Amino acid sequence: MFRIISAREAIEFIKDGDCIAINSFLALSNPEALHDALYERFAETGSPKNLSLYGAASFGVWDENRFADRYVKLGAVREIIASHFNSTPAAKKMIMAGKVEAYCLPLGILSQAIRAAAAGKDWVLSEVGLGTFADPRVDTCAMNEISKKELVKIQRIEGKDYLLVYTPKIDIAFIKGTTADPNGNISFEKEYLTVDALAMAQATKRNGGKVIVQVDQVSHVFSRPRNVIVPGVLVDMVVVSENKTETIAYNPALSGDVHVPSTHMDYYVNRLSTAVIKKADNGDMATDIICERAAKELRPGQIVNIGIGIPETVGKYASKLGILKDVAITVEAGGVGGLPAPGVTFGATIGADMICDMATQFDFYDGGGLDICFLGGLEVDREGNVNAHKLEGSYAGIGGFANITHATKIIVFCLSFNTKGLIAVKKDGLIQILQEGSVPKFKKEIAAISFSGKNAVKRGQKVLFVTERCVFQLTEKGLRLAEVFPGIDEIKQIQQMLDFEV
């Protein structure tokens, strides 16, 4: 039987060494009141300590003084398992300094592992991640030297290799919903996502743990059964948030209370703040040049995924080309239809037709449901391998990258030719490089493999690398220079700047 209690009272049920699973997608659906109460208790008492955090899609807002980062920085956490770390800067610093154990695995695998744990399974099998850093024959999912746990093995069944990934044993679930009805049933009408709330609650109860749900309100009206995301029989504690100033302000276009037609997309995109992600404008047009060309790969009827960062702008040019209304864009967090929200609201969907559980969306992706995807990248080698998650001294995390690229028919990587100082402009149809970046992105050797070019060739996927000056295509022999943009000197501005031949 659920109880309505304060956040601080709920946190008292957490013991030293517990595994806390957080049902959030980056900044979205994050139970801020629970994070704050945990921070306050630990700051006052030094307990609970030695915590393990399991957050498939991470749990930060790019601010080390908000959400889980506060108590991670203070020393309450021993271990973190997640797919993304850029949004939790304090946690990332602790990890890179070797003060917190940490493991990074593809988002879809971690999400599906929660569902498998709910079914009483000790592991999941996946072909996603083979040939990448997640494959123990290639690299490791451990993020530092103190992280010794074996989370992944190779399992061969009937002649095929799989990653065997162990499922979490959850002691405490942190879930954010909107309303608790008289029976403790939780609905999510003002949330932008459900993430994996139901499976997480089931997995926690199966392990004998406690489910704590933060809501905006309680209601004397019973919810319609189909509107309930987490039934009251799985809820131990309900915390009504008294903080009316949420970090992510409510937006009806993201919750589905307002359905946005394709003709109004630009207006709603421009209303959403991207201040946390965007850098100061120096006149560089590289992102627009890249995404204008990338958007030309879209065809009517395609099912699409658009990633965070540079690829976000593909949606803008799809709208300008008039093709947005003829494709179905999806977001790994669960949105189908509409347009991905940018910046700190990434994961939400503007004008979605449907929002499903995250694990369900990844079932669709892993099965080859996507026709085309647009993703960024940190580095690319001559074989078409892409590093999208790790550089020396930093670790962004893989997110949904490995799942999205696993079986998609056409993969378009949107990235600049180099970075750190690049200024490219387009004038009268010609590309001008006013200043080259100091760090190349196409190089003979890369720091890590997030995407295997060899596996993509085997699967028959079409892979393009669109930059501000040219387009490369992946072939059996490696990268081929497929296009050189008007105004670019192929020899001086491409060939001579590469440390390998194409």
C-alpha positions in Angstrom: 0.0 0.0 0.0 1.5 3.3 -1.1 2.1 6.2 1.3 2.1 10.0 0.6 5.2 11.3 2.4 7.8 14.1 2.1 10.9 13.7 0.0 13.1 13.7 3.1 11.0 10.9 4.7 11.2 8.8 1.5 15.0 9.2 1.3 15.2 7.7 4.9 14.4 4.3 3.3 17.6 4.3 1.3 20.4 2.3 2.9 24.2 2.5 2.4 25.3 0.5 -0.7 21.8 0.6 -2.4 21.4 0.6 -6.1 19.2 3.5 -7.2 17.7 3.4 -10.7 16.7 6.8 -12.1 14.0 6.9 -14.7 15.1 9.9 -16.6 16.3 10.9 -20.0 19.1 13.5 -19.5 17.3 16.5 -18.0 13.8 15.2 -18.7 11.5 13.4 -16.3 14.2 13.8 -13.6 12.7 13.7 -10.0 14.4 16.8 -8.8 12.9 16.8 -5.3 14.2 13.3 -4.6 17.7 14.3 -5.8 17.7 17.4 -3.6 16.5 15.4 -0.5 19.1 12.8 -1.0 21.8 15.5 -1.3 20.6 17.2 1.9 20.5 14.0 3.9 24.0 13.0 2.8 25.4 16.5 3.5 23.9 16.4 7.0 24.6 12.8 8.0 27.1 11.3 5.6 24.5 8.6 4.7 23.4 6.9 2.5 26.8 6.3 1.1 28.5 3.8 -1.3 25.5 4.1 -3.6 25.3 2.7 -7.1 23.4 4.7 -9.7 21.8 3.0 -12.7 20.5 5.5 -15.3 20.2 4.1 -18.8 19.9 7.6 -20.4 21.7 9.5 -17.7 20.3 12.0 -15.2 21.8 15.5 -15.5 21.1 18.9 -16.8 24.7 20.0 -17.7 24.9 21.7 -14.3 27.0 20.2 -11.5 24.8 21.9 -8.9 21.6 20.3 -10.0 20.1 16.8 -9.8 22.3 13.8 -9.0 25.5 15.7 -9.6 25.2 17.4 -6.2 25.5 14.2 -4.1 27.9 12.5 -6.6 30.3 15.5 -6.1 29.9 15.3 -2.4 31.0 11.6 -2.4 27.8 9.6 -1.8 28.2 7.5 -4.9 30.5 4.6 -5.5 29.5 3.4 -8.9 27.6 4.7 -12.0 26.2 2.7 -14.9 24.8 4.8 -17.7 25.1 5.5 -21.4 25.7 9.2 -21.4 27.9 11.5 -19.2 28.1 14.9 -20.8 24.9 16.0 -18.9 26.5 15.2 -15.5 29.7 17.2 -15.5 30.5 16.7 -11.8 30.1 12.9 -12.1 32.3 12.9 -15.2 35.0 14.8 -13.3 34.9 12.3 -10.5 35.0 9.4 -12.9 37.9 10.8 -14.9 39.8 11.5 -11.6 39.3 7.8 -10.7 37.1 8.6 -7.6 33.9 6.8 -8.8 33.6 3.5 -10.6 31.8 3.9 -13.9 30.6 1.8 -16.9 29.3 3.0 -20.2 27.1 0.8 -22.4 24.6 1.5 -25.3 21.4 3.1 -24.2 19.2 0.5 -25.8 20.9 -2.4 -24.1 20.7 -0.7 -20.6 17.0 0.1 -21.2 16.2 -3.5 -22.4 18.2 -4.8 -19.4 15.7 -3.0 -17.0 12.8 -4.8 -18.8 14.7 -8.1 -18.6 15.3 -7.6 -14.9 11.5 -7.1 -14.5 11.0 -10.5 -16.1 13.4 -12.1 -13.6 16.2 -12.5 -16.2 19.9 -12.2 -15.1 21.1 -11.1 -18.5 20.2 -9.9 -22.0 21.7 -10.9 -25.3 22.3 -8.3 -28.0 24.1 -8.0 -31.3 24.2 -4.2 -30.9 27.8 -3.1 -30.0 29.7 -6.0 -31.5 32.9 -4.8 -33.0 32.8 -1.6 -30.9 34.2 -0.5 -27.6 31.4 -2.5 -25.8 32.8 -5.7 -27.3 35.4 -7.0 -24.7 37.5 -8.3 -27.6 37.9 -4.7 -28.9 37.9 -2.5 -25.8 36.1 -2.1 -22.5 32.9 -0.5 -21.1 34.9 0.4 -17.9 35.6 4.1 -17.8 38.6 4.1 -15.5 41.1 1.8 -13.9 39.2 1.4 -10.6 36.2 -0.1 -12.5 36.8 -3.8 -12.4 33.3 -5.3 -12.7 32.6 -7.6 -15.6 29.3 -6.4 -17.1 29.7 -7.9 -20.6 30.7 -11.2 -22.0 30.7 -12.7 -25.5 28.2 -15.5 -25.9 28.2 -17.7 -29.0 24.9 -19.4 -29.9 24.2 -21.4 -33.1 27.2 -19.9 -34.8 26.4 -16.2 -33.9 28.1 -14.0 -31.4 26.2 -11.8 -29.0 27.0 -9.5 -26.2 25.8 -10.9 -22.9 25.0 -8.0 -20.5 24.0 -8.5 -16.9 20.8 -7.0 -15.7 20.7 -4.6 -12.7 19.6 -5.5 -9.2 17.6 -2.4 -8.2 17.0 -1.5 -4.5 15.4 1.9 -5.0 13.6 3.4 -8.1 13.3 7.1 -8.6 10.4 7.9 -10.9 8.9 11.3 -11.9 5.2 11.3 -12.8 2.4 13.9 -12.9 -0.6 12.7 -10.9 -1.3 10.0 -8.3 -4.9 8.9 -8.1 -6.6 7.6 -4.9 -5.2 4.1 -5.5 -1.7 5.4 -6.1 -1.9 4.9 -9.8 0.6 7.2 -11.6 -0.2 9.0 -14.8 2.3 11.1 -16.8 0.1 13.7 -18.6 2.5 16.6 -18.1 5.7 14.6 -18.7 7.3 14.5 -22.1 8.4 10.9 -21.7 7.7 7.7 -19.8 11.3 6.4 -20.4 11.0 2.9 -18.8 9.0 3.7 -15.7 6.8 0.6 -15.6 9.6 -1.9 -16.3 11.8 -0.1 -13.7 9.0 -0.3 -11.0 8.5 -4.0 -11.9 12.2 -4.8 -11.7 12.6 -3.0 -8.4 9.7 -4.9 -6.8 11.0 -8.1 -8.2 14.2 -7.4 -6.3 12.4 -6.6 -3.1 13.1 -2.9 -3.4 11.2 0.3 -2.9 9.5 2.4 -5.6 9.5 6.2 -4.9 7.5 8.4 -7.3 7.6 12.1 -7.3 4.4 13.7 -8.7 3.1 17.3 -9.2 -0.3 16.5 -7.6 -2.6 14.0 -6.1 -6.2 13.7 -7.3 -9.4 12.4 -5.9 -10.4 11.3 -9.4 -9.5 7.8 -10.6 -7.3 7.7 -13.7 -8.6 5.9 -16.9 -6.8 2.5 -16.9 -5.1 3.2 -20.2 -3.7 6.5 -18.9 -1.9 4.8 -16.0 1.8 4.3 -16.5 2.8 2.8 -13.1 0.0 1.0 -11.2 -0.4 1.7 -7.5 0.4 -1.9 -6.6 4.0 -1.2 -7.6 4.3 2.1 -5.8 5.6 2.3 -2.2 5.9 6.1 -1.7 4.5 9.1 -3.4 6.2 12.5 -2.9 4.3 15.6 -4.0 6.8 18.2 -5.2 6.3 21.6 -3.6 8.8 23.2 -6.0 6.8 25.0 -8.6 9.9 26.3 -10.4 11.0 23.3 -12.4 14.4 23.3 -14.1 12.7 22.4 -17.4 9.6 24.5 -17.7 6.4 22.8 -18.8 5.7 23.1 -22.5 2.3 21.7 -23.9 3.8 21.2 -27.3 6.2 18.6 -25.8 3.7 16.8 -23.5 1.1 16.4 -26.4 -1.4 18.8 -24.9 -0.9 20.9 -28.1 -0.4 19.0 -31.3 2.0 21.0 -33.6 1.5 20.8 -37.4 4.6 20.7 -39.6 3.9 24.3 -40.7 4.5 25.6 -37.2 7.6 23.5 -36.3 10.1 26.3 -36.8 8.2 28.6 -34.4 8.2 26.0 -31.6 11.8 25.0 -32.2 12.9 28.7 -31.9 11.0 29.0 -28.6 12.9 26.3 -26.9 16.1 27.4 -25.2 19.4 25.8 -26.4 21.7 28.0 -24.3 23.3 25.1 -22.5 24.4 23.5 -25.7 25.1 26.3 -28.1 28.4 28.2 -28.3 29.0 31.8 -29.1 28.4 32.7 -32.7 31.6 33.6 -34.6 30.1 33.7 -38.0 30.7 30.0 -38.8 28.1 28.5 -41.0 29.5 24.9 -41.0 26.5 23.4 -39.2 24.0 24.9 -41.7 26.1 23.9 -44.7 26.4 20.3 -43.4 22.7 19.9 -42.5 21.4 21.5 -45.6 23.3 18.9 -47.7 22.4 16.1 -45.3 18.7 16.8 -45.4 18.8 16.2 -49.2 19.1 12.5 -48.4 15.5 12.4 -47.1 12.8 10.8 -49.2 9.0 10.7 -48.7 7.8 7.9 -46.5 11.1 7.4 -44.6 11.2 6.6 -40.9 14.0 8.8 -39.4 16.1 9.4 -36.3 17.9 12.7 -35.8 20.6 12.9 -33.2 21.8 15.7 -30.8 24.3 18.4 -31.7 25.0 19.3 -35.3 22.3 16.9 -36.7 19.6 18.8 -34.8 19.7 21.3 -37.7 18.7 18.7 -40.2 15.1 19.0 -39.0 15.2 22.8 -39.8 16.3 22.1 -43.4 13.8 19.2 -43.8 11.1 21.8 -43.0 12.6 24.3 -45.5 12.7 21.6 -48.2 9.0 20.9 -47.5 9.7 17.2 -46.9 9.2 17.2 -43.1 5.5 16.5 -43.5 6.3 13.4 -45.7 8.7 11.6 -43.3 8.2 10.2 -39.8 10.9 11.4 -37.4 11.4 9.4 -34.2 13.5 9.9 -31.1 15.2 7.1 -29.1 13.5 8.3 -25.9 10.1 7.1 -27.4 8.7 9.9 -29.6 7.2 9.0 -33.0 6.3 11.8 -35.4 6.8 15.5 -35.0 10.3 16.9 -34.6 13.0 16.3 -31.9 13.3 19.1 -29.4 16.7 20.7 -29.2 19.3 21.5 -26.5 18.4 20.7 -22.9 15.0 19.4 -23.9 16.6 16.8 -26.2 14.7 13.5 -25.9 11.3 15.2 -26.0 9.4 15.6 -29.3 7.6 18.6 -30.6 4.1 17.5 -31.8 4.6 13.7 -31.4 2.0 11.3 -32.7 2.9 8.8 -30.1 5.3 8.4 -27.2 6.2 4.9 -26.2 8.5 3.3 -23.6 12.2 3.6 -24.5 12.9 -0.1 -24.6 10.1 -0.6 -27.1 11.5 2.1 -29.3 14.9 0.4 -29.2 13.2 -2.9 -30.2 12.1 -1.2 -33.3 15.5 0.3 -34.0 17.4 -2.9 -33.3 15.1 -4.7 -35.7 15.9 -2.4 -38.6 12.8 -0.2 -38.5 14.7 3.0 -39.3 15.2 3.9 -42.9 17.7 6.7 -42.3 19.5 8.4 -39.4 21.5 11.5 -38.9 24.2 11.4 -36.2 27.3 13.3 -35.2 30.8 12.0 -34.5 34.1 13.0 -32.9 36.5 11.2 -35.2 36.5 8.9 -38.3 39.2 6.7 -39.6 39.9 5.5 -43.1 37.9 2.3 -42.6 34.8 4.3 -41.7 35.0 3.5 -38.0 33.5 6.3 -35.9 34.3 7.5 -32.4 31.3 9.3 -30.9 31.9 8.8 -27.2 35.4 9.2 -26.0 38.4 11.6 -26.4 41.6 11.8 -24.3 40.7 13.4 -21.0 36.9 13.3 -21.7 34.1 10.8 -22.0 30.8 11.9 -23.5 29.2 8.4 -23.5 27.6 6.4 -26.3 23.9 7.2 -25.6 21.7 5.6 -28.2 24.3 5.9 -31.0 25.2 2.1 -31.2 21.5 1.0 -31.4 20.5 3.7 -33.9 23.3 2.8 -36.3 23.0 -1.0 -35.8 20.5 -1.8 -38.5 19.4 1.5 -40.1 19.4 1.3 -43.9 21.1 4.7 -44.5 23.4 6.3 -42.0 24.4 10.0 -42.5 27.1 11.2 -40.2 27.0 15.0 -39.9 30.4 16.4 -38.7 32.9 19.1 -39.6 36.1 18.2 -41.4 38.1 19.6 -38.5 37.3 21.5 -35.3 38.6 24.1 -32.7 38.6 27.3 -34.7 36.9 26.3 -38.0 35.0 29.1 -39.7 33.2 28.2 -42.9 30.7 30.3 -44.8 28.6 29.9 -47.9 28.3 32.8 -50.3 26.7 32.8 -53.8 26.6 29.1 -53.7 30.3 28.7 -52.9 31.9 27.4 -49.8 34.7 29.5 -48.3 36.9 28.2 -45.4 37.9 31.5 -43.7 39.8 29.7 -40.9 40.8 26.0 -40.5 40.2 24.2 -37.3 43.3 23.0 -35.4 42.0 19.5 -34.7 41.3 17.1 -37.5 38.3 14.8 -37.3 39.3 12.4 -40.1 42.5 10.6 -39.1 44.4 7.3 -39.5 43.8 6.2 -35.9 40.9 7.1 -33.6 40.7 6.9 -29.8 37.7 4.5 -29.6 35.2 2.7 -31.8 31.5 3.6 -31.4 30.5 2.4 -34.9 32.2 -0.4 -36.9 32.6 0.4 -40.6 33.5 -3.2 -41.3 30.2 -4.4 -39.8 28.2 -1.8 -41.7 29.7 -2.9 -45.0 28.8 -6.5 -44.1 25.2 -5.5 -43.4 24.9 -3.6 -46.7 24.2 -0.3 -45.0 24.7 2.9 -47.0 27.0 5.2 -44.9 27.7 8.9 -45.7 30.0 11.4 -43.9 28.7 14.9 -44.7 31.1 17.8 -43.9 31.1 21.5 -44.7 33.4 20.9 -47.7 32.8 17.4 -49.0 30.9 14.1 -48.7 32.7 10.8 -48.1 30.9 7.4 -48.7 31.9 4.1 -47.0 32.9 1.3 -49.4 34.5 -2.1 -49.0 37.9 -0.4 -49.5 37.2 2.3 -46.9 36.3 5.9 -47.4 35.6 7.2 -50.9 35.5 11.0 -51.7 32.0 11.1 -53.2 31.4 14.9 -53.5 33.5 18.1 -53.3 31.4 21.2 -52.7 31.7 24.3 -55.0 34.4 26.6 -54.0 36.6 23.9 -52.3 40.0 23.0 -53.6 40.0 19.2 -53.5 43.8 18.8 -53.3 44.7 21.6 -50.8 41.6 21.6 -48.6 40.8 17.9 -48.5 43.5 15.5 -49.8 46.6 17.2 -48.4 44.9 17.7 -45.0 44.3 13.9 -44.5 46.9 11.6 -43.0 45.6 8.8 -45.1 44.5 8.3 -48.8 40.9 8.2 -49.9 
